[in-house]
Amino acid sequence: MNNTLLIFILTLLLVIILVLRMKKPKYLKSIDQEEFRNNYRKAQLIDVREEKEFKTGYILGARNIPLSQLRQRLTEIRPDKPIYLYCQNGSRCISAAKVLRKKRGAEEIVSLKGGFRKWSGKIKK
């Protein structure tokens, strides 16, 4: 009985931690394709997918800074300019936004709702 209760509590804590880590922070604004398309040219457009994914196609004008390399390449991103992020489906943008906010003090961070897989605009291959 005691072990079962302990396992239940630990499992519950693990689930809570995972949910909180993937929760979209309030400072990350998710916008639809139309708004993203109309404004990304005025911002730093960052594709946080891995290089292999980037090479299969990307939004014209995007720079590839994979999430796995973001901490090492933070100086390539200006915190005083808007940052538009996208990944395959939107989940990596949450992690990238947290790093950019905490380590670079970025204020205006925007992500593409639905990610690249939902993008119907121009792409470069």
C-alpha positions, 0 to 999 in steps of 0.5 A, a space after each residue: 500500500 505504501 509503495 503504491 501511494 508513493 509511486 502514484 504521487 511521483 507519477 502525478 508530480 512528473 505529469 505536472 512538471 511535464 505539463 508546466 514545461 510545455 505550457 505556452 508562456 504568456 509573453 509568447 504570442 502565437 499568431 495565424 499564418 496571415 498575420 505572420 506573413 504580413 509582419 515577419 519581414 520586419 522581424 528576425 525570422 528564426 527556424 528552430 528546426 534541425 538543419 536536416 528539416 530546414 534543408 527540406 524547405 523553409 520560409 523565405 528569409 528565415 535563418 536556421 538556428 536549431 533549438 539544440 544549438 540555440 544556447 550556443 548561438 544566442 548572440 546571433 539574435 538581437 533582443 531589441 528587435 521582434 523575434 518570429 519563431 517557427 518549428 515543425 508544429 509549434 512545440 519547439 518554439 515554446 522552449 526557444 522562447 523561454 531561452 530567448 526571454 531568460 538568457 537574452 531578455 527578448 521582449 517581443 517573441 512571436 510564434 507561427 500557430 501550427 508551425 511550418 507544416 501548416 504554412 501555405 506561403 512561399 517556401 525555399 527548398 
